[in-house]
Amino acid sequence: MNSRTGHFEPIAREGLIILMIPAFLSFMAWWFGFFGLSLFFLIVAVAVGFFFRNPERVSNSDEASLLSPADGVVMEITENATGPCLVQTSLTKISVFMSVFNVHVNRWPFSGVVENMAHRPGKFLDARDPSSSILNENNSIVVKTDYGPIEIVQIAGKIARRIVWWVRVGDPAIKGARFGLIKFGSRVDVYLPKTFLVCTTVGSKVRSGITVIAQLKSATDQ
Protein backbone atom coordinates (compact mmCIF):
# COMPACT_ATOMS: atom_id res chain seq x y z
CA MET A 1 0.00 0.00 0.00
CA ASN A 2 1.64 3.22 -1.14
CA SER A 3 0.81 6.80 -0.26
CA ARG A 4 2.68 10.10 -0.29
CA THR A 5 0.20 11.82 2.00
CA GLY A 6 0.81 12.53 5.67
CA HIS A 7 -0.36 10.13 8.35
CA PHE A 8 -0.88 12.29 11.41
CA GLU A 9 -4.32 11.10 12.55
CA PRO A 10 -4.55 10.10 16.25
CA ILE A 11 -5.86 6.72 15.00
CA ALA A 12 -4.16 5.37 11.87
CA ARG A 13 -6.58 5.56 8.95
CA GLU A 14 -6.14 1.85 8.20
CA GLY A 15 -7.69 1.15 11.60
CA LEU A 16 -10.64 3.47 11.19
CA ILE A 17 -12.37 1.15 8.70
CA ILE A 18 -11.99 -1.76 11.12
CA LEU A 19 -13.14 0.39 14.05
CA MET A 20 -16.32 1.48 12.25
CA ILE A 21 -17.69 -2.07 12.12
CA PRO A 22 -17.98 -2.73 15.90
CA ALA A 23 -18.91 0.94 16.45
CA PHE A 24 -21.84 0.59 14.04
CA LEU A 25 -22.90 -2.71 15.58
CA SER A 26 -22.74 -1.11 19.04
CA PHE A 27 -25.02 1.71 17.91
CA MET A 28 -27.51 -0.68 16.28
CA ALA A 29 -27.60 -2.92 19.36
CA TRP A 30 -28.21 0.15 21.56
CA TRP A 31 -30.91 1.42 19.20
CA PHE A 32 -32.86 -1.84 19.48
CA GLY A 33 -32.39 -2.11 23.23
CA PHE A 34 -29.67 -4.78 23.44
CA PHE A 35 -27.57 -2.81 25.88
CA GLY A 36 -25.27 -5.65 26.97
CA LEU A 37 -24.44 -6.46 23.35
CA SER A 38 -24.00 -2.77 22.63
CA LEU A 39 -21.45 -2.50 25.45
CA PHE A 40 -19.56 -5.52 24.10
CA PHE A 41 -19.21 -4.03 20.61
CA LEU A 42 -18.27 -0.66 22.13
CA ILE A 43 -15.43 -2.30 24.05
CA VAL A 44 -14.26 -3.98 20.82
CA ALA A 45 -14.32 -0.61 19.04
CA VAL A 46 -12.27 1.00 21.82
CA ALA A 47 -9.77 -1.88 21.69
CA VAL A 48 -9.35 -1.46 17.93
CA GLY A 49 -8.79 2.26 18.40
CA PHE A 50 -6.15 1.47 21.03
CA PHE A 51 -4.39 -0.97 18.68
CA PHE A 52 -4.20 1.63 15.90
CA ARG A 53 -3.29 4.65 18.01
CA ASN A 54 -0.86 6.98 16.29
CA PRO A 55 0.67 9.33 18.88
CA GLU A 56 2.78 12.38 18.10
CA ARG A 57 6.40 12.04 19.18
CA VAL A 58 9.45 14.30 19.31
CA SER A 59 12.52 12.41 18.10
CA ASN A 60 16.13 12.73 19.21
CA SER A 61 17.79 15.50 17.21
CA ASP A 62 21.30 14.04 17.61
CA GLU A 63 22.40 13.29 14.05
CA ALA A 64 24.67 10.46 15.24
CA SER A 65 21.88 8.47 16.90
CA LEU A 66 19.84 5.72 15.27
CA LEU A 67 16.35 5.23 16.69
CA SER A 68 14.14 2.21 17.10
CA PRO A 69 11.71 1.83 14.18
CA ALA A 70 9.10 0.11 16.35
CA ASP A 71 7.66 -0.06 19.85
CA GLY A 72 8.30 -3.30 21.68
CA VAL A 73 11.13 -5.40 23.07
CA VAL A 74 14.56 -6.06 21.54
CA MET A 75 14.49 -9.80 21.00
CA GLU A 76 17.61 -10.41 18.92
CA ILE A 77 20.95 -8.76 18.09
CA THR A 78 22.98 -10.58 15.44
CA GLU A 79 26.43 -9.70 14.15
CA ASN A 80 27.60 -10.49 10.62
CA ALA A 81 24.07 -10.81 9.27
CA THR A 82 22.79 -10.19 5.74
CA GLY A 83 19.50 -8.54 4.92
CA PRO A 84 16.87 -9.78 2.45
CA CYS A 85 18.04 -7.11 -0.01
CA LEU A 86 21.53 -6.31 1.26
CA VAL A 87 22.86 -9.82 0.78
CA GLN A 88 26.45 -8.92 -0.12
CA THR A 89 27.22 -6.84 2.96
CA SER A 90 28.03 -7.91 6.53
CA LEU A 91 25.57 -6.10 8.76
CA THR A 92 24.32 -6.03 12.33
CA LYS A 93 20.68 -7.04 12.79
CA ILE A 94 18.50 -5.70 15.61
CA SER A 95 15.04 -7.26 15.92
CA VAL A 96 12.16 -5.61 17.80
CA PHE A 97 9.09 -7.68 18.72
CA MET A 98 5.77 -5.81 18.75
CA SER A 99 2.93 -7.19 20.88
CA VAL A 100 -0.74 -6.31 20.38
CA PHE A 101 -0.37 -3.77 23.21
CA ASN A 102 2.34 -1.72 21.48
CA VAL A 103 1.93 1.20 19.09
CA HIS A 104 1.97 -0.40 15.63
CA VAL A 105 3.08 2.61 13.59
CA ASN A 106 6.70 2.34 12.38
CA ARG A 107 9.13 5.26 12.14
CA TRP A 108 12.39 5.89 10.29
CA PRO A 109 15.40 5.06 12.47
CA PHE A 110 17.74 7.33 10.49
CA SER A 111 17.58 9.92 7.73
CA GLY A 112 18.33 9.19 4.10
CA VAL A 113 16.55 8.32 0.85
CA VAL A 114 14.48 5.23 0.04
CA GLU A 115 16.67 3.35 -2.44
CA ASN A 116 14.90 0.00 -2.80
CA MET A 117 11.76 -1.81 -1.66
CA ALA A 118 10.70 -5.44 -1.88
CA HIS A 119 7.51 -7.09 -0.60
CA ARG A 120 7.57 -10.88 -0.22
CA PRO A 121 4.63 -13.18 0.52
CA GLY A 122 5.24 -15.94 3.03
CA LYS A 123 4.12 -17.81 6.10
CA PHE A 124 2.68 -16.43 9.36
CA LEU A 125 4.87 -17.99 12.03
CA ASP A 126 5.08 -16.55 15.53
CA ALA A 127 7.16 -13.37 15.15
CA ARG A 128 9.31 -14.46 18.10
CA ASP A 129 10.56 -17.40 16.04
CA PRO A 130 13.97 -16.42 14.54
CA SER A 131 13.05 -18.18 11.27
CA SER A 132 10.15 -15.76 10.82
CA SER A 133 12.66 -13.19 9.51
CA ILE A 134 13.09 -15.36 6.43
CA LEU A 135 9.87 -17.37 6.12
CA ASN A 136 7.12 -14.88 7.02
CA GLU A 137 5.51 -12.30 4.80
CA ASN A 138 7.71 -9.21 4.92
CA ASN A 139 8.42 -5.86 3.37
CA SER A 140 12.02 -4.64 3.03
CA ILE A 141 12.97 -0.99 2.67
CA VAL A 142 16.58 -0.03 1.95
CA VAL A 143 17.51 3.51 2.98
CA LYS A 144 20.61 5.10 1.48
CA THR A 145 22.43 7.19 4.09
CA ASP A 146 25.72 9.08 4.20
CA TYR A 147 27.10 6.29 6.40
CA GLY A 148 26.04 3.24 4.42
CA PRO A 149 22.75 1.55 3.53
CA ILE A 150 20.27 0.59 6.23
CA GLU A 151 17.62 -2.07 5.63
CA ILE A 152 14.36 -2.04 7.59
CA VAL A 153 12.16 -5.15 7.35
CA GLN A 154 8.53 -5.17 8.44
CA ILE A 155 7.60 -8.77 9.24
CA ALA A 156 4.09 -10.16 9.60
CA GLY A 157 3.39 -12.49 12.51
CA LYS A 158 0.91 -15.12 13.62
CA ILE A 159 -1.81 -12.53 14.26
CA ALA A 160 -0.60 -9.66 12.09
CA ARG A 161 -1.22 -10.53 8.47
CA ARG A 162 -1.22 -7.14 6.86
CA ILE A 163 1.84 -4.96 6.30
CA VAL A 164 1.28 -1.34 5.34
CA TRP A 165 3.86 1.08 3.96
CA TRP A 166 3.39 4.71 3.04
CA VAL A 167 6.51 5.38 0.97
CA ARG A 168 7.98 4.80 -2.46
CA VAL A 169 11.47 4.52 -3.92
CA GLY A 170 13.02 7.98 -4.07
CA ASP A 171 11.10 9.36 -1.08
CA PRO A 172 13.10 11.03 1.69
CA ALA A 173 13.42 9.15 4.96
CA ILE A 174 13.35 11.65 7.81
CA LYS A 175 14.44 10.24 11.16
CA GLY A 176 11.46 9.81 13.46
CA ALA A 177 8.83 10.27 10.73
CA ARG A 178 6.19 7.61 10.14
CA PHE A 179 6.63 5.24 7.20
CA GLY A 180 4.11 2.43 7.78
CA LEU A 181 2.55 -0.01 10.21
CA ILE A 182 1.91 -3.69 10.83
CA LYS A 183 -1.65 -4.47 11.83
CA PHE A 184 -1.96 -6.06 15.30
CA GLY A 185 1.72 -6.50 16.12
CA SER A 186 4.64 -8.58 14.80
CA ARG A 187 8.30 -7.53 14.44
CA VAL A 188 10.67 -5.17 12.68
CA ASP A 189 14.28 -6.03 11.84
CA VAL A 190 16.91 -3.34 11.22
CA TYR A 191 20.16 -4.16 9.41
CA LEU A 192 22.95 -1.69 10.16
CA PRO A 193 26.33 -1.17 8.51
CA LYS A 194 29.47 -1.48 10.63
CA THR A 195 29.66 2.31 10.86
CA PHE A 196 27.15 2.01 13.71
CA LEU A 197 27.70 0.72 17.25
CA VAL A 198 24.76 -1.01 18.94
CA CYS A 199 23.83 0.62 22.25
CA THR A 200 20.87 -1.53 23.29
CA THR A 201 20.56 -5.04 24.69
CA VAL A 202 18.28 -8.03 24.24
CA GLY A 203 15.24 -7.62 26.47
CA SER A 204 15.28 -3.82 26.40
CA LYS A 205 11.96 -2.05 25.90
CA VAL A 206 12.06 0.47 23.07
CA ARG A 207 9.78 3.11 21.54
CA SER A 208 9.69 3.99 17.86
CA GLY A 209 11.21 7.35 17.06
CA ILE A 210 12.35 7.80 20.67
CA THR A 211 14.74 5.10 21.91
CA VAL A 212 18.33 5.20 20.64
CA ILE A 213 19.45 1.70 19.66
CA ALA A 214 22.74 2.52 17.90
CA GLN A 215 25.25 5.34 17.48
CA LEU A 216 27.68 6.25 14.74
CA LYS A 217 31.11 4.95 15.74
CA SER A 218 32.70 8.25 14.76
CA ALA A 219 30.59 9.94 17.42
CA THR A 220 31.40 7.40 20.15
CA ASP A 221 35.13 7.73 19.45
CA GLN A 222 35.14 11.43 20.27
C-alpha positions in Angstrom: 0.0 0.0 0.0 1.6 3.2 -1.1 0.8 6.8 -0.3 2.7 10.1 -0.3 0.2 11.8 2.0 0.8 12.5 5.7 -0.4 10.1 8.3 -0.9 12.3 11.4 -4.3 11.1 12.5 -4.6 10.1 16.3 -5.9 6.7 15.0 -4.2 5.4 11.9 -6.6 5.6 9.0 -6.1 1.8 8.2 -7.7 1.1 11.6 -10.6 3.5 11.2 -12.4 1.1 8.7 -12.0 -1.8 11.1 -13.1 0.4 14.0 -16.3 1.5 12.2 -17.7 -2.1 12.1 -18.0 -2.7 15.9 -18.9 0.9 16.5 -21.8 0.6 14.0 -22.9 -2.7 15.6 -22.7 -1.1 19.0 -25.0 1.7 17.9 -27.5 -0.7 16.3 -27.6 -2.9 19.4 -28.2 0.2 21.6 -30.9 1.4 19.2 -32.9 -1.8 19.5 -32.4 -2.1 23.2 -29.7 -4.8 23.4 -27.6 -2.8 25.9 -25.3 -5.6 27.0 -24.4 -6.5 23.4 -24.0 -2.8 22.6 -21.4 -2.5 25.5 -19.6 -5.5 24.1 -19.2 -4.0 20.6 -18.3 -0.7 22.1 -15.4 -2.3 24.1 -14.3 -4.0 20.8 -14.3 -0.6 19.0 -12.3 1.0 21.8 -9.8 -1.9 21.7 -9.3 -1.5 17.9 -8.8 2.3 18.4 -6.2 1.5 21.0 -4.4 -1.0 18.7 -4.2 1.6 15.9 -3.3 4.7 18.0 -0.9 7.0 16.3 0.7 9.3 18.9 2.8 12.4 18.1 6.4 12.0 19.2 9.5 14.3 19.3 12.5 12.4 18.1 16.1 12.7 19.2 17.8 15.5 17.2 21.3 14.0 17.6 22.4 13.3 14.0 24.7 10.5 15.2 21.9 8.5 16.9 19.8 5.7 15.3 16.3 5.2 16.7 14.1 2.2 17.1 11.7 1.8 14.2 9.1 0.1 16.3 7.7 -0.1 19.8 8.3 -3.3 21.7 11.1 -5.4 23.1 14.6 -6.1 21.5 14.5 -9.8 21.0 17.6 -10.4 18.9 20.9 -8.8 18.1 23.0 -10.6 15.4 26.4 -9.7 14.2 27.6 -10.5 10.6 24.1 -10.8 9.3 22.8 -10.2 5.7 19.5 -8.5 4.9 16.9 -9.8 2.5 18.0 -7.1 0.0 21.5 -6.3 1.3 22.9 -9.8 0.8 26.4 -8.9 -0.1 27.2 -6.8 3.0 28.0 -7.9 6.5 25.6 -6.1 8.8 24.3 -6.0 12.3 20.7 -7.0 12.8 18.5 -5.7 15.6 15.0 -7.3 15.9 12.2 -5.6 17.8 9.1 -7.7 18.7 5.8 -5.8 18.8 2.9 -7.2 20.9 -0.7 -6.3 20.4 -0.4 -3.8 23.2 2.3 -1.7 21.5 1.9 1.2 19.1 2.0 -0.4 15.6 3.1 2.6 13.6 6.7 2.3 12.4 9.1 5.3 12.1 12.4 5.9 10.3 15.4 5.1 12.5 17.7 7.3 10.5 17.6 9.9 7.7 18.3 9.2 4.1 16.6 8.3 0.9 14.5 5.2 0.0 16.7 3.3 -2.4 14.9 0.0 -2.8 11.8 -1.8 -1.7 10.7 -5.4 -1.9 7.5 -7.1 -0.6 7.6 -10.9 -0.2 4.6 -13.2 0.5 5.2 -15.9 3.0 4.1 -17.8 6.1 2.7 -16.4 9.4 4.9 -18.0 12.0 5.1 -16.6 15.5 7.2 -13.4 15.1 9.3 -14.5 18.1 10.6 -17.4 16.0 14.0 -16.4 14.5 13.1 -18.2 11.3 10.1 -15.8 10.8 12.7 -13.2 9.5 13.1 -15.4 6.4 9.9 -17.4 6.1 7.1 -14.9 7.0 5.5 -12.3 4.8 7.7 -9.2 4.9 8.4 -5.9 3.4 12.0 -4.6 3.0 13.0 -1.0 2.7 16.6 0.0 1.9 17.5 3.5 3.0 20.6 5.1 1.5 22.4 7.2 4.1 25.7 9.1 4.2 27.1 6.3 6.4 26.0 3.2 4.4 22.8 1.5 3.5 20.3 0.6 6.2 17.6 -2.1 5.6 14.4 -2.0 7.6 12.2 -5.2 7.3 8.5 -5.2 8.4 7.6 -8.8 9.2 4.1 -10.2 9.6 3.4 -12.5 12.5 0.9 -15.1 13.6 -1.8 -12.5 14.3 -0.6 -9.7 12.1 -1.2 -10.5 8.5 -1.2 -7.1 6.9 1.8 -5.0 6.3 1.3 -1.3 5.3 3.9 1.1 4.0 3.4 4.7 3.0 6.5 5.4 1.0 8.0 4.8 -2.5 11.5 4.5 -3.9 13.0 8.0 -4.1 11.1 9.4 -1.1 13.1 11.0 1.7 13.4 9.2 5.0 13.4 11.6 7.8 14.4 10.2 11.2 11.5 9.8 13.5 8.8 10.3 10.7 6.2 7.6 10.1 6.6 5.2 7.2 4.1 2.4 7.8 2.6 0.0 10.2 1.9 -3.7 10.8 -1.6 -4.5 11.8 -2.0 -6.1 15.3 1.7 -6.5 16.1 4.6 -8.6 14.8 8.3 -7.5 14.4 10.7 -5.2 12.7 14.3 -6.0 11.8 16.9 -3.3 11.2 20.2 -4.2 9.4 22.9 -1.7 10.2 26.3 -1.2 8.5 29.5 -1.5 10.6 29.7 2.3 10.9 27.1 2.0 13.7 27.7 0.7 17.2 24.8 -1.0 18.9 23.8 0.6 22.3 20.9 -1.5 23.3 20.6 -5.0 24.7 18.3 -8.0 24.2 15.2 -7.6 26.5 15.3 -3.8 26.4 12.0 -2.0 25.9 12.1 0.5 23.1 9.8 3.1 21.5 9.7 4.0 17.9 11.2 7.3 17.1 12.3 7.8 20.7 14.7 5.1 21.9 18.3 5.2 20.6 19.5 1.7 19.7 22.7 2.5 17.9 25.3 5.3 17.5 27.7 6.3 14.7 31.1 5.0 15.7 32.7 8.2 14.8 30.6 9.9 17.4 31.4 7.4 20.2 35.1 7.7 19.4 35.1 11.4 20.3 
